[in-house]
């Protein structure tokens, strides 16, 4: 049970905008080493802390549910009359607590690494960015010609071409400044 709970990988954990780590029924069952009926019973009893999400599926706050589950296991141990059962459950609680701390530490390390960009291939990001910028530049440079066409019946041909040339110059200047400010610094 504790081996599964330790969750050396953090697949299935979704971090919400408010910083909560939420998981599905399946993840709770795998991490806590319990079956579906037990998970449903614990959810109905309020031991598993449900996260109110915008999706229709049930999700649980991982850390609040884990703390509540530890308290629940402790309470169950206190109800037991045999000393051996109490000791076994106390030992299990300590193992779960240790596994929880390890999992929390690993998740924090993964979040830190993600913020530092360790999970992104920098070269691929640069290639994708350059491809996007090339496409955007081609699009932006078609705008003056399109506007000029719209002005065909309103302005004389010479003024129409002047407007088109002036807009093209402005767009090229903005794109050049962007390249200088952003791409020139780190790309």
mmCIF file of the C-alpha atoms, coordinates in Angstrom:
data_MODEL
# 
_entry.id   MODEL 
# 
loop_
_atom_site.group_PDB 
_atom_site.id 
_atom_site.type_symbol 
_atom_site.label_atom_id 
_atom_site.label_alt_id 
_atom_site.label_comp_id 
_atom_site.label_asym_id 
_atom_site.label_entity_id 
_atom_site.label_seq_id 
_atom_site.pdbx_PDB_ins_code 
_atom_site.Cartn_x 
_atom_site.Cartn_y 
_atom_site.Cartn_z 
_atom_site.occupancy 
_atom_site.B_iso_or_equiv 
_atom_site.pdbx_formal_charge 
_atom_site.auth_seq_id 
_atom_site.auth_comp_id 
_atom_site.auth_asym_id 
_atom_site.auth_atom_id 
_atom_site.pdbx_PDB_model_num 
ATOM 1   C CA . UNK A 1 1   ? 0.000   0.000  0.000   1.00 0.00 ? 1   UNK A CA 1 
ATOM 2   C CA . UNK A 1 2   ? 2.676   2.502  0.970   1.00 0.00 ? 2   UNK A CA 1 
ATOM 3   C CA . UNK A 1 3   ? 4.690   1.750  -2.160  1.00 0.00 ? 3   UNK A CA 1 
ATOM 4   C CA . UNK A 1 4   ? 1.714   2.751  -4.278  1.00 0.00 ? 4   UNK A CA 1 
ATOM 5   C CA . UNK A 1 5   ? 0.987   5.753  -2.063  1.00 0.00 ? 5   UNK A CA 1 
ATOM 6   C CA . UNK A 1 6   ? 4.521   7.071  -2.330  1.00 0.00 ? 6   UNK A CA 1 
ATOM 7   C CA . UNK A 1 7   ? 3.749   7.718  -5.997  1.00 0.00 ? 7   UNK A CA 1 
ATOM 8   C CA . UNK A 1 8   ? 7.253   8.257  -7.258  1.00 0.00 ? 8   UNK A CA 1 
ATOM 9   C CA . UNK A 1 9   ? 5.664   9.553  -10.426 1.00 0.00 ? 9   UNK A CA 1 
ATOM 10  C CA . UNK A 1 10  ? 3.094   12.303 -10.198 1.00 0.00 ? 10  UNK A CA 1 
ATOM 11  C CA . UNK A 1 11  ? 0.985   11.281 -13.159 1.00 0.00 ? 11  UNK A CA 1 
ATOM 12  C CA . UNK A 1 12  ? -2.683  11.901 -12.609 1.00 0.00 ? 12  UNK A CA 1 
ATOM 13  C CA . UNK A 1 13  ? -2.150  14.901 -10.324 1.00 0.00 ? 13  UNK A CA 1 
ATOM 14  C CA . UNK A 1 14  ? -3.613  18.109 -11.726 1.00 0.00 ? 14  UNK A CA 1 
ATOM 15  C CA . UNK A 1 15  ? -2.696  21.431 -10.128 1.00 0.00 ? 15  UNK A CA 1 
ATOM 16  C CA . UNK A 1 16  ? -5.553  23.932 -10.179 1.00 0.00 ? 16  UNK A CA 1 
ATOM 17  C CA . UNK A 1 17  ? -5.277  27.695 -10.565 1.00 0.00 ? 17  UNK A CA 1 
ATOM 18  C CA . UNK A 1 18  ? -5.625  28.102 -6.800  1.00 0.00 ? 18  UNK A CA 1 
ATOM 19  C CA . UNK A 1 19  ? -2.660  25.755 -6.179  1.00 0.00 ? 19  UNK A CA 1 
ATOM 20  C CA . UNK A 1 20  ? -4.596  22.649 -5.133  1.00 0.00 ? 20  UNK A CA 1 
ATOM 21  C CA . UNK A 1 21  ? -3.371  19.252 -6.308  1.00 0.00 ? 21  UNK A CA 1 
ATOM 22  C CA . UNK A 1 22  ? -6.460  17.295 -7.349  1.00 0.00 ? 22  UNK A CA 1 
ATOM 23  C CA . UNK A 1 23  ? -6.854  13.668 -8.391  1.00 0.00 ? 23  UNK A CA 1 
ATOM 24  C CA . UNK A 1 24  ? -9.610  11.381 -9.635  1.00 0.00 ? 24  UNK A CA 1 
ATOM 25  C CA . UNK A 1 25  ? -11.241 8.416  -7.883  1.00 0.00 ? 25  UNK A CA 1 
ATOM 26  C CA . UNK A 1 26  ? -8.831  6.100  -9.698  1.00 0.00 ? 26  UNK A CA 1 
ATOM 27  C CA . UNK A 1 27  ? -5.755  8.025  -8.522  1.00 0.00 ? 27  UNK A CA 1 
ATOM 28  C CA . UNK A 1 28  ? -7.049  8.111  -4.922  1.00 0.00 ? 28  UNK A CA 1 
ATOM 29  C CA . UNK A 1 29  ? -7.615  4.351  -5.019  1.00 0.00 ? 29  UNK A CA 1 
ATOM 30  C CA . UNK A 1 30  ? -4.134  3.691  -6.411  1.00 0.00 ? 30  UNK A CA 1 
ATOM 31  C CA . UNK A 1 31  ? -2.316  6.085  -4.084  1.00 0.00 ? 31  UNK A CA 1 
ATOM 32  C CA . UNK A 1 32  ? -4.167  4.976  -0.934  1.00 0.00 ? 32  UNK A CA 1 
ATOM 33  C CA . UNK A 1 33  ? -4.223  1.285  -1.878  1.00 0.00 ? 33  UNK A CA 1 
ATOM 34  C CA . UNK A 1 34  ? -7.994  0.983  -1.468  1.00 0.00 ? 34  UNK A CA 1 
ATOM 35  C CA . UNK A 1 35  ? -10.812 -0.373 -3.626  1.00 0.00 ? 35  UNK A CA 1 
ATOM 36  C CA . UNK A 1 36  ? -13.613 1.533  -5.313  1.00 0.00 ? 36  UNK A CA 1 
ATOM 37  C CA . UNK A 1 37  ? -16.215 0.665  -2.656  1.00 0.00 ? 37  UNK A CA 1 
ATOM 38  C CA . UNK A 1 38  ? -13.898 1.804  0.128   1.00 0.00 ? 38  UNK A CA 1 
ATOM 39  C CA . UNK A 1 39  ? -13.146 5.022  -1.770  1.00 0.00 ? 39  UNK A CA 1 
ATOM 40  C CA . UNK A 1 40  ? -16.859 5.679  -2.269  1.00 0.00 ? 40  UNK A CA 1 
ATOM 41  C CA . UNK A 1 41  ? -17.550 4.947  1.403   1.00 0.00 ? 41  UNK A CA 1 
ATOM 42  C CA . UNK A 1 42  ? -14.746 7.296  2.496   1.00 0.00 ? 42  UNK A CA 1 
ATOM 43  C CA . UNK A 1 43  ? -15.996 9.997  0.106   1.00 0.00 ? 43  UNK A CA 1 
ATOM 44  C CA . UNK A 1 44  ? -19.546 9.644  1.417   1.00 0.00 ? 44  UNK A CA 1 
ATOM 45  C CA . UNK A 1 45  ? -18.230 9.888  4.990   1.00 0.00 ? 45  UNK A CA 1 
ATOM 46  C CA . UNK A 1 46  ? -16.319 13.060 4.095   1.00 0.00 ? 46  UNK A CA 1 
ATOM 47  C CA . UNK A 1 47  ? -12.910 11.517 4.728   1.00 0.00 ? 47  UNK A CA 1 
ATOM 48  C CA . UNK A 1 48  ? -11.878 12.190 1.128   1.00 0.00 ? 48  UNK A CA 1 
ATOM 49  C CA . UNK A 1 49  ? -12.043 15.937 0.574   1.00 0.00 ? 49  UNK A CA 1 
ATOM 50  C CA . UNK A 1 50  ? -13.903 16.605 -2.672  1.00 0.00 ? 50  UNK A CA 1 
ATOM 51  C CA . UNK A 1 51  ? -12.704 19.467 -4.868  1.00 0.00 ? 51  UNK A CA 1 
ATOM 52  C CA . UNK A 1 52  ? -15.503 21.427 -6.477  1.00 0.00 ? 52  UNK A CA 1 
ATOM 53  C CA . UNK A 1 53  ? -14.316 21.681 -10.077 1.00 0.00 ? 53  UNK A CA 1 
ATOM 54  C CA . UNK A 1 54  ? -15.972 22.993 -13.190 1.00 0.00 ? 54  UNK A CA 1 
ATOM 55  C CA . UNK A 1 55  ? -15.931 19.520 -14.713 1.00 0.00 ? 55  UNK A CA 1 
ATOM 56  C CA . UNK A 1 56  ? -18.703 17.053 -13.916 1.00 0.00 ? 56  UNK A CA 1 
ATOM 57  C CA . UNK A 1 57  ? -16.361 14.299 -12.710 1.00 0.00 ? 57  UNK A CA 1 
ATOM 58  C CA . UNK A 1 58  ? -15.509 13.932 -9.040  1.00 0.00 ? 58  UNK A CA 1 
ATOM 59  C CA . UNK A 1 59  ? -12.050 15.097 -8.075  1.00 0.00 ? 59  UNK A CA 1 
ATOM 60  C CA . UNK A 1 60  ? -10.390 15.188 -4.686  1.00 0.00 ? 60  UNK A CA 1 
ATOM 61  C CA . UNK A 1 61  ? -7.896  17.534 -3.062  1.00 0.00 ? 61  UNK A CA 1 
ATOM 62  C CA . UNK A 1 62  ? -4.927  15.152 -2.739  1.00 0.00 ? 62  UNK A CA 1 
ATOM 63  C CA . UNK A 1 63  ? -3.185  16.620 0.307   1.00 0.00 ? 63  UNK A CA 1 
ATOM 64  C CA . UNK A 1 64  ? -6.324  17.460 2.304   1.00 0.00 ? 64  UNK A CA 1 
ATOM 65  C CA . UNK A 1 65  ? -7.701  13.971 1.565   1.00 0.00 ? 65  UNK A CA 1 
ATOM 66  C CA . UNK A 1 66  ? -4.411  12.369 2.601   1.00 0.00 ? 66  UNK A CA 1 
ATOM 67  C CA . UNK A 1 67  ? -4.343  14.225 5.918   1.00 0.00 ? 67  UNK A CA 1 
ATOM 68  C CA . UNK A 1 68  ? -7.993  13.396 6.522   1.00 0.00 ? 68  UNK A CA 1 
ATOM 69  C CA . UNK A 1 69  ? -7.346  9.737  5.639   1.00 0.00 ? 69  UNK A CA 1 
ATOM 70  C CA . UNK A 1 70  ? -4.429  9.575  8.114   1.00 0.00 ? 70  UNK A CA 1 
ATOM 71  C CA . UNK A 1 71  ? -6.701  10.995 10.820  1.00 0.00 ? 71  UNK A CA 1 
ATOM 72  C CA . UNK A 1 72  ? -9.378  8.461  9.842   1.00 0.00 ? 72  UNK A CA 1 
ATOM 73  C CA . UNK A 1 73  ? -6.900  5.548  10.048  1.00 0.00 ? 73  UNK A CA 1 
ATOM 74  C CA . UNK A 1 74  ? -5.788  6.817  13.444  1.00 0.00 ? 74  UNK A CA 1 
ATOM 75  C CA . UNK A 1 75  ? -9.391  7.022  14.667  1.00 0.00 ? 75  UNK A CA 1 
ATOM 76  C CA . UNK A 1 76  ? -10.059 3.497  13.402  1.00 0.00 ? 76  UNK A CA 1 
ATOM 77  C CA . UNK A 1 77  ? -6.978  2.316  15.261  1.00 0.00 ? 77  UNK A CA 1 
ATOM 78  C CA . UNK A 1 78  ? -8.231  3.927  18.463  1.00 0.00 ? 78  UNK A CA 1 
ATOM 79  C CA . UNK A 1 79  ? -11.521 2.044  18.109  1.00 0.00 ? 79  UNK A CA 1 
ATOM 80  C CA . UNK A 1 80  ? -9.743  -1.303 17.863  1.00 0.00 ? 80  UNK A CA 1 
ATOM 81  C CA . UNK A 1 81  ? -9.455  -3.308 21.052  1.00 0.00 ? 81  UNK A CA 1 
ATOM 82  C CA . UNK A 1 82  ? -6.390  -5.396 20.271  1.00 0.00 ? 82  UNK A CA 1 
ATOM 83  C CA . UNK A 1 83  ? -2.986  -3.944 20.947  1.00 0.00 ? 83  UNK A CA 1 
ATOM 84  C CA . UNK A 1 84  ? -1.456  -5.618 17.872  1.00 0.00 ? 84  UNK A CA 1 
ATOM 85  C CA . UNK A 1 85  ? -3.991  -4.056 15.528  1.00 0.00 ? 85  UNK A CA 1 
ATOM 86  C CA . UNK A 1 86  ? -3.369  -0.630 17.053  1.00 0.00 ? 86  UNK A CA 1 
ATOM 87  C CA . UNK A 1 87  ? 0.394   -0.988 16.686  1.00 0.00 ? 87  UNK A CA 1 
ATOM 88  C CA . UNK A 1 88  ? 0.058   -2.175 13.088  1.00 0.00 ? 88  UNK A CA 1 
ATOM 89  C CA . UNK A 1 89  ? -2.187  0.741  12.192  1.00 0.00 ? 89  UNK A CA 1 
ATOM 90  C CA . UNK A 1 90  ? 0.097   3.210  13.972  1.00 0.00 ? 90  UNK A CA 1 
ATOM 91  C CA . UNK A 1 91  ? 3.061   1.868  12.018  1.00 0.00 ? 91  UNK A CA 1 
ATOM 92  C CA . UNK A 1 92  ? 1.045   2.089  8.798   1.00 0.00 ? 92  UNK A CA 1 
ATOM 93  C CA . UNK A 1 93  ? 0.106   5.675  9.625   1.00 0.00 ? 93  UNK A CA 1 
ATOM 94  C CA . UNK A 1 94  ? 3.754   6.581  10.116  1.00 0.00 ? 94  UNK A CA 1 
ATOM 95  C CA . UNK A 1 95  ? 4.669   4.953  6.792   1.00 0.00 ? 95  UNK A CA 1 
ATOM 96  C CA . UNK A 1 96  ? 1.868   6.858  5.050   1.00 0.00 ? 96  UNK A CA 1 
ATOM 97  C CA . UNK A 1 97  ? 3.042   10.088 6.661   1.00 0.00 ? 97  UNK A CA 1 
ATOM 98  C CA . UNK A 1 98  ? 6.615   9.494  5.487   1.00 0.00 ? 98  UNK A CA 1 
ATOM 99  C CA . UNK A 1 99  ? 5.408   8.604  1.993   1.00 0.00 ? 99  UNK A CA 1 
ATOM 100 C CA . UNK A 1 100 ? 3.260   11.747 1.950   1.00 0.00 ? 100 UNK A CA 1 
ATOM 101 C CA . UNK A 1 101 ? 6.244   13.930 2.837   1.00 0.00 ? 101 UNK A CA 1 
ATOM 102 C CA . UNK A 1 102 ? 8.390   12.262 0.157   1.00 0.00 ? 102 UNK A CA 1 
ATOM 103 C CA . UNK A 1 103 ? 5.677   12.650 -2.482  1.00 0.00 ? 103 UNK A CA 1 
ATOM 104 C CA . UNK A 1 104 ? 5.133   16.288 -1.517  1.00 0.00 ? 104 UNK A CA 1 
ATOM 105 C CA . UNK A 1 105 ? 8.877   16.959 -1.749  1.00 0.00 ? 105 UNK A CA 1 
ATOM 106 C CA . UNK A 1 106 ? 9.109   15.240 -5.151  1.00 0.00 ? 106 UNK A CA 1 
ATOM 107 C CA . UNK A 1 107 ? 6.117   17.190 -6.455  1.00 0.00 ? 107 UNK A CA 1 
ATOM 108 C CA . UNK A 1 108 ? 7.671   20.452 -5.245  1.00 0.00 ? 108 UNK A CA 1 
ATOM 109 C CA . UNK A 1 109 ? 10.923  19.536 -7.039  1.00 0.00 ? 109 UNK A CA 1 
ATOM 110 C CA . UNK A 1 110 ? 9.030   18.782 -10.256 1.00 0.00 ? 110 UNK A CA 1 
ATOM 111 C CA . UNK A 1 111 ? 7.154   22.085 -10.021 1.00 0.00 ? 111 UNK A CA 1 
ATOM 112 C CA . UNK A 1 112 ? 10.453  23.932 -9.467  1.00 0.00 ? 112 UNK A CA 1 
ATOM 113 C CA . UNK A 1 113 ? 12.098  22.162 -12.412 1.00 0.00 ? 113 UNK A CA 1 
ATOM 114 C CA . UNK A 1 114 ? 9.088   22.973 -14.579 1.00 0.00 ? 114 UNK A CA 1 
ATOM 115 C CA . UNK A 1 115 ? 9.345   26.662 -13.675 1.00 0.00 ? 115 UNK A CA 1 
ATOM 116 C CA . UNK A 1 116 ? 13.056  26.560 -14.584 1.00 0.00 ? 116 UNK A CA 1 
ATOM 117 C CA . UNK A 1 117 ? 12.203  25.076 -17.972 1.00 0.00 ? 117 UNK A CA 1 
ATOM 118 C CA . UNK A 1 118 ? 13.894  21.702 -17.515 1.00 0.00 ? 118 UNK A CA 1 
ATOM 119 C CA . UNK A 1 119 ? 11.027  19.855 -19.218 1.00 0.00 ? 119 UNK A CA 1 
ATOM 120 C CA . UNK A 1 120 ? 11.131  21.950 -22.387 1.00 0.00 ? 120 UNK A CA 1 
ATOM 121 C CA . UNK A 1 121 ? 13.578  21.455 -25.243 1.00 0.00 ? 121 UNK A CA 1 
ATOM 122 C CA . UNK A 1 122 ? 14.923  24.984 -25.712 1.00 0.00 ? 122 UNK A CA 1 
ATOM 123 C CA . UNK A 1 123 ? 15.982  24.361 -29.321 1.00 0.00 ? 123 UNK A CA 1 
ATOM 124 C CA . UNK A 1 124 ? 12.514  23.102 -30.230 1.00 0.00 ? 124 UNK A CA 1 
ATOM 125 C CA . UNK A 1 125 ? 10.898  26.129 -28.587 1.00 0.00 ? 125 UNK A CA 1 
ATOM 126 C CA . UNK A 1 126 ? 13.188  28.459 -30.562 1.00 0.00 ? 126 UNK A CA 1 
ATOM 127 C CA . UNK A 1 127 ? 12.389  26.616 -33.827 1.00 0.00 ? 127 UNK A CA 1 
ATOM 128 C CA . UNK A 1 128 ? 8.652   26.781 -33.120 1.00 0.00 ? 128 UNK A CA 1 
ATOM 129 C CA . UNK A 1 129 ? 8.878   30.466 -32.223 1.00 0.00 ? 129 UNK A CA 1 
ATOM 130 C CA . UNK A 1 130 ? 10.807  31.341 -35.387 1.00 0.00 ? 130 UNK A CA 1 
ATOM 131 C CA . UNK A 1 131 ? 8.342   29.409 -37.553 1.00 0.00 ? 131 UNK A CA 1 
ATOM 132 C CA . UNK A 1 132 ? 5.452   31.253 -35.919 1.00 0.00 ? 132 UNK A CA 1 
ATOM 133 C CA . UNK A 1 133 ? 7.158   34.620 -36.279 1.00 0.00 ? 133 UNK A CA 1 
ATOM 134 C CA . UNK A 1 134 ? 7.840   33.999 -39.977 1.00 0.00 ? 134 UNK A CA 1 
ATOM 135 C CA . UNK A 1 135 ? 4.168   33.142 -40.559 1.00 0.00 ? 135 UNK A CA 1 
ATOM 136 C CA . UNK A 1 136 ? 3.018   36.155 -38.564 1.00 0.00 ? 136 UNK A CA 1 
ATOM 137 C CA . UNK A 1 137 ? 5.370   38.474 -40.437 1.00 0.00 ? 137 UNK A CA 1 
ATOM 138 C CA . UNK A 1 138 ? 4.013   37.230 -43.791 1.00 0.00 ? 138 UNK A CA 1 
ATOM 139 C CA . UNK A 1 139 ? 0.452   37.795 -42.570 1.00 0.00 ? 139 UNK A CA 1 
ATOM 140 C CA . UNK A 1 140 ? 1.168   41.264 -41.162 1.00 0.00 ? 140 UNK A CA 1 
ATOM 141 C CA . UNK A 1 141 ? 2.778   42.405 -44.407 1.00 0.00 ? 141 UNK A CA 1 
ATOM 142 C CA . UNK A 1 142 ? -0.394  41.524 -46.362 1.00 0.00 ? 142 UNK A CA 1 
ATOM 143 C CA . UNK A 1 143 ? -2.465  43.991 -44.342 1.00 0.00 ? 143 UNK A CA 1 
ATOM 144 C CA . UNK A 1 144 ? -1.353  47.177 -46.192 1.00 0.00 ? 144 UNK A CA 1 
ATOM 145 C CA . UNK A 1 145 ? -2.198  45.673 -49.604 1.00 0.00 ? 145 UNK A CA 1 
ATOM 146 C CA . UNK A 1 146 ? -5.615  44.573 -48.340 1.00 0.00 ? 146 UNK A CA 1 
ATOM 147 C CA . UNK A 1 147 ? -6.357  48.008 -46.880 1.00 0.00 ? 147 UNK A CA 1 
ATOM 148 C CA . UNK A 1 148 ? -5.158  49.640 -50.107 1.00 0.00 ? 148 UNK A CA 1 
ATOM 149 C CA . UNK A 1 149 ? -7.599  47.505 -52.083 1.00 0.00 ? 149 UNK A CA 1 
ATOM 150 C CA . UNK A 1 150 ? -10.425 48.632 -49.800 1.00 0.00 ? 150 UNK A CA 1 
ATOM 151 C CA . UNK A 1 151 ? -9.469  52.279 -50.418 1.00 0.00 ? 151 UNK A CA 1 
ATOM 152 C CA . UNK A 1 152 ? -9.524  51.818 -54.212 1.00 0.00 ? 152 UNK A CA 1 
ATOM 153 C CA . UNK A 1 153 ? -12.725 53.783 -54.813 1.00 0.00 ? 153 UNK A CA 1 
ATOM 154 C CA . UNK A 1 154 ? -12.108 56.346 -52.088 1.00 0.00 ? 154 UNK A CA 1 
ATOM 155 C CA . UNK A 1 155 ? -8.560  57.620 -52.743 1.00 0.00 ? 155 UNK A CA 1 
ATOM 156 C CA . UNK A 1 156 ? -6.778  58.323 -55.984 1.00 0.00 ? 156 UNK A CA 1 
ATOM 157 C CA . UNK A 1 157 ? -4.234  55.672 -57.079 1.00 0.00 ? 157 UNK A CA 1 
ATOM 158 C CA . UNK A 1 158 ? -1.148  57.696 -56.099 1.00 0.00 ? 158 UNK A CA 1 
ATOM 159 C CA . UNK A 1 159 ? -2.402  58.423 -52.546 1.00 0.00 ? 159 UNK A CA 1 
ATOM 160 C CA . UNK A 1 160 ? -3.555  54.821 -52.236 1.00 0.00 ? 160 UNK A CA 1 
ATOM 161 C CA . UNK A 1 161 ? -0.001  53.577 -52.996 1.00 0.00 ? 161 UNK A CA 1 
ATOM 162 C CA . UNK A 1 162 ? 1.461   56.120 -50.544 1.00 0.00 ? 162 UNK A CA 1 
ATOM 163 C CA . UNK A 1 163 ? -0.846  54.841 -47.764 1.00 0.00 ? 163 UNK A CA 1 
ATOM 164 C CA . UNK A 1 164 ? 0.149   51.262 -48.603 1.00 0.00 ? 164 UNK A CA 1 
ATOM 165 C CA . UNK A 1 165 ? 3.871   52.091 -48.567 1.00 0.00 ? 165 UNK A CA 1 
ATOM 166 C CA . UNK A 1 166 ? 3.571   54.040 -45.304 1.00 0.00 ? 166 UNK A CA 1 
ATOM 167 C CA . UNK A 1 167 ? 1.670   51.202 -43.580 1.00 0.00 ? 167 UNK A CA 1 
ATOM 168 C CA . UNK A 1 168 ? 4.199   48.646 -44.859 1.00 0.00 ? 168 UNK A CA 1 
ATOM 169 C CA . UNK A 1 169 ? 7.033   50.780 -43.479 1.00 0.00 ? 169 UNK A CA 1 
ATOM 170 C CA . UNK A 1 170 ? 5.310   51.080 -40.094 1.00 0.00 ? 170 UNK A CA 1 
ATOM 171 C CA . UNK A 1 171 ? 4.691   47.311 -39.857 1.00 0.00 ? 171 UNK A CA 1 
ATOM 172 C CA . UNK A 1 172 ? 8.301   46.532 -40.840 1.00 0.00 ? 172 UNK A CA 1 
ATOM 173 C CA . UNK A 1 173 ? 9.557   48.990 -38.215 1.00 0.00 ? 173 UNK A CA 1 
ATOM 174 C CA . UNK A 1 174 ? 7.400   47.424 -35.479 1.00 0.00 ? 174 UNK A CA 1 
ATOM 175 C CA . UNK A 1 175 ? 8.520   43.903 -36.442 1.00 0.00 ? 175 UNK A CA 1 
ATOM 176 C CA . UNK A 1 176 ? 12.185  44.973 -36.574 1.00 0.00 ? 176 UNK A CA 1 
ATOM 177 C CA . UNK A 1 177 ? 11.903  46.592 -33.120 1.00 0.00 ? 177 UNK A CA 1 
ATOM 178 C CA . UNK A 1 178 ? 10.293  43.424 -31.744 1.00 0.00 ? 178 UNK A CA 1 
ATOM 179 C CA . UNK A 1 179 ? 13.086  41.272 -33.196 1.00 0.00 ? 179 UNK A CA 1 
ATOM 180 C CA . UNK A 1 180 ? 15.699  43.621 -31.789 1.00 0.00 ? 180 UNK A CA 1 
ATOM 181 C CA . UNK A 1 181 ? 14.120  43.772 -28.321 1.00 0.00 ? 181 UNK A CA 1 
ATOM 182 C CA . UNK A 1 182 ? 13.152  40.125 -27.879 1.00 0.00 ? 182 UNK A CA 1 
ATOM 183 C CA . UNK A 1 183 ? 14.839  37.813 -30.317 1.00 0.00 ? 183 UNK A CA 1 
ATOM 184 C CA . UNK A 1 184 ? 18.158  39.653 -30.287 1.00 0.00 ? 184 UNK A CA 1 
ATOM 185 C CA . UNK A 1 185 ? 18.422  39.304 -26.486 1.00 0.00 ? 185 UNK A CA 1 
ATOM 186 C CA . UNK A 1 186 ? 17.974  35.597 -25.943 1.00 0.00 ? 186 UNK A CA 1 
ATOM 187 C CA . UNK A 1 187 ? 17.289  33.828 -29.209 1.00 0.00 ? 187 UNK A CA 1 
# 
